[in-house]
Amino acid sequence: MLSRVADALFWMSRYLERAEHVARLLDVSFHLELDLRGVLAGPRELHWTSLAAILQQQVPVTNGPASSPQAVITRWLTFDGANPNSITSCVARARNNARSIRGKIGTEMWRELNKLYWQLRDPDFCSGAAESPHDFYQAVACGNHLFHGVCDALMTRDEGWQFIQLGKFLERADKTLRILDIQYHVLQEQIDPAEQSLSNLLWAGVLRGCHAYQAYQMIYVGRVDPERVVDFILLHQVFPRSVRFSLDAAARALAEIEGPIPGRGPSKADRILGRLLSDLQFAELEQILKGDLHAFLASILDRSLQVSQAIQDQYFLQ
């Protein structure tokens, strides 16, 4: 496979996954804003600023009637073409990558991605997003799910499909780690545990931000417990959006791409990813929480970024 084709498939998948994460986090924030309105002012402001930190966004400061944190962050992360990580920018970049290798992806895959791209640029569809953005964010999530559903249903499991999986799961692990790192420390330090209903609501928001709430409730019925949330999102072996599952899926895709070649040892990316998965496999939640959770998550995130960089150095055009 040509390097430019592998590069385009990898980043097409990453940008779509990124767009869905941004859309879901904004959708969760929108509904939390409604739930918290009239209850407490602090947590509302706290949630919007932590959202910007999760997405590593330096939100521009604007003045005027629509300069509340919610309005500025929503507009910047949803529509602003000057922001390369806004939803519309990510979908556009995914489409540009797909268009550059139009002959390498199926007609159905291109149709779903192209349909999503034009839907998000429909003035009538976008006009209501400022007041009620739920439909807009749901369209992004559904578009991504349809794209990957068609991909999984129709593509052969060749190198192209493996690069798509690699991009998707590395991006998913990255965003999940950032959500867990920022939200755990913000909620533990700023929210009084005695405020049981408020704590439960905000921790449920963390699960929804990772698309994990319903799966969590199927295992742990009842109150949302912070320690269980960390265990489920970080270490759960078979939940497809946990960090461990995502990195394990990325490792399987990478192994298929590299293939068994006699006499050749593991690549740099494979070595880093193998050690990382070993740490997660044998990690004990009690020890993680007794120590420095931020340092533990930062170490995993740093090494996952090293994996991504090693893959780019080995396979892609620089």
N, C-alpha and C positions, 0 to 999 in steps of 0.2 A: 504494500500500500504506500502511495506517495505521502511524504511528510505533510504537504499542504492539505491533503484530504483528511488525514488523521487529525491534524490541528483543527480543521473546520468542524469535524464531527464532535470532537472533545468540547470545544468552546460553544458550539451550538447547544449542546446538552447542558453545559454549565449555566449559560445565560438564561435558558428557560427555567431551570431549577431555581436560579437566583430570583427571577421575576416572580415565581410562585411564592417563594419565601417572603419577599417584600410585601406582596399582596396580602398574604395571610396575616403577617404581623400587623399591617395597617388595619385589616378587617377586625382582628382581635382588639386592637387599640380603640377602634371606633365603637365597638360594642361595650368595652370597658368604660369608655367615656360616658356612655349612656347609663350604665349601671352605677357609676360613682358620682354622677352629677347630683349635687345637693347633699352628698354624704360628707366628703372631706375634700378640701382643695389640694392638700399636699400630695396625696397619692396620684391624683390626676396629672399634675405637672411632672411628677416623678416618672410616671409611666412613659410620657412622651419623650422626655430627655433620655431615658434608658433605651428607648427604641432607636434613637439616633446613634447612641453608643454601640448598640448591637450591630447596626449596619455600617458602622465606621463612617458616618456622614457628618461633615461640618456644614450644618444647615445655615444658609445665608440669613442674615438679619435684615428684616424689612420693617418698614413703618407703615401704618395705615390701619383702616378698620379691620382688615383680614390678617393681622399680624400676630394672632395668638399662636402658641406653640403647635396646636393641632392643625390650624390652617396652613401654616408655613411648612411644617414637616410633611403633611399630606400632599400638598401641591408639589413640593420639591422631590419627594420620593415616587410620586405617581406619574406626573406629566412632564416634568421639566427636562427638555432635551439637552440642557447644559450639564445635567447630572448624568454621568455615564452609567450609574447604577439605579436610575429610576426604572420603573416598570416598563414604560414605553421604550426607553433606550435599550434595556435588556432584550426585549422582544425584537426590536429592530436589529440589534446586533446578532441575535440568534438567526433571524431571517436572512441577513446578509451572508452569514456563514453557510447557511443551507443553500442559498442561491448560487454561491461560488462553486458548489459541488452538486448542482442540480441533478446530474446524471447518476450520482452515487446513492441517492436516497429515493425511496419509493414515491410514486405519485400521491398516494394517500397521506404520507407523512408531510410532503410539501403542502398539500391542500389544507391540512389542519393548521399548520404553522402560518401559512399565508392568510387563512381565514381569521385566525386570532389577531394577526398584525393589523388587518384592515378593520376588524371590529373595534379595536382599541383606538382607531383613528376616525371613527364615525362620530361626527359632531353631535348628532342626536343622542347616541348612546352615552357619550362622555358628558353631556350637559348636566345630567342629574347626579354625577359622581360627587360634586362638591357638597350637596346636601345629604345624599344617601348613597354612599359609595359601595354598599355591599354587593350589588349586582355587578359592578365593574370588577371588583376583586374576585368574585366567584367566577367570572368569565375567564380571568387569567388562570386560576387554578384548574378549571375544567378544560381549558385549551391545552395546558401542559399535560394533564392526565390523558386527554384524547391523543395527543401526539405520541406519548410514550406507550399508550395502549396499542396504537397502530404499529408502532415500531416493534414492540414485543410480539405482536400477533403475526407480522408479515416478514420481518427481516430474518435472513439466515444468521446463525450465530457465528459470524466471521469476525475478522478484526474490526470492521466498521462498527458492528453492534457492540463489541467490547469497548471501543473508545467512547461510545455514547454512554455506556454504563459507568465507565471510569469517571467521566466528567460529572455525571449526575450524582454519583455517590460521594465523590470528594467534595463537591459543593454542598451537599446535604450535611455531611459531617461537619464542615466548616461552620455553617450557619447554626446548626444545633449546638455546637460547642459554645459559640458566642452568646446565644440565647441563655443557655444554662449558666455560664460564667457571670454575665452581667446581672441577670434577674435574681439569681440565688443570693448574691451579696447585697443587692439593693433591697430585696424584701427582708432578708434576715436582719439587716442593720437599721432599716427605716420603718418597718411595720411591727407594731407591738403584738407579740404572740397572743396577748389577752384579747385582742380584737379578732376573735375566731372567725366570724362571718366575713370580715374584710380580708383576712389572710387566706381563707378558703377561696374566695373569689379571685384574688390576684394569682394564687398558685394554679388555679384552674386556667387562668389566662396564659400562664407559662406553658401548660400542657397543650392548650389550643394553638399557641404559637408554634409548637412543634408538631401539630396535627396528631396529638397523642391522647387527647382527653377520653375519647370513647374506648380506645384500646386499654387505657389505664383503668377505667371504671369496670371493664369486664374482669379484671384481675383483682383490683382493690376497690370493692364496693364501699361507698361512704365518703368520709372526709378525705380531702386531698392533703396528704402529709408531705412536707418538704423533703424528708429523707427518702421516702418512696419515689417521689418525683425524680430526684437525682438518680436513684438506682435504675428506674425505668428508662429514662431518656439516655442515660450514659451507658449502662452496662447490659441492658436486656438483650438476650442472644437472638431472639426471633422476631422482635418488633422491627419492621422494616425502616423505621425512621430513627432508631437509636444510633448513637455514635458507633457502638461496637458493631452492629449489623452493617452500617454503611461502610465502615472501613474494611470489614471482612468481605463485603461484596466488591469493593474496589480492588482488594487483593486478588480475588478470584479472576476478575477481569484482566488485571495486569498479568497474572500467571498464564492466562490463555493467549494474551498478546505475545508474551515472550516465548512461550512454547518450550518444550523439552529439547535442549540442544546439548548433546554429549560434550563434556569437557568445559562447558561454560558455567560459571558460578552465577549466583543471583546478582541482579543489577542493584545499583545504589538505591533506587526507589523500592525495590523488593526487600532489601535488607532493612531499610528504615521502617517500612510498613509492617514487616514481620515482627520486629522488636516492639513496635507500638501495639500491635494486636496482642502480643504476649503479655504486655503490661495490663491491658484491659481484661484479658481472659482471667488472669490470676489476681486482679485487684479485689480488695475487700472494702465494701462500702464504709464500714465502721472506721477502718484505718484512714480512708480518704477524708472522711468528715472530721476526724480528730486532728488531722494534719491541716495543711494549707490547701484547700480545695482550689483556690484561684491558681496557685502554682502548678497543681496537678493538671488542671484543664489547660493552662497556658502551655505546658510542656506538650500535651497531646496536640494542641492547635499548631504549635510551632513545627512539630514533626510532620503533621499532615501537610503543612505548607511546603516543607522540604520535599515531601513525596511529590507534590505537584510540580515543583521546580525541577526535580530530577527527571520526571517524565517529559517535561518540555525540553530539557537539555538533551535527552536521549532520542526523542522521536520527532520533535517539531522543528520547523524553520524558525530561526531566531531573528 
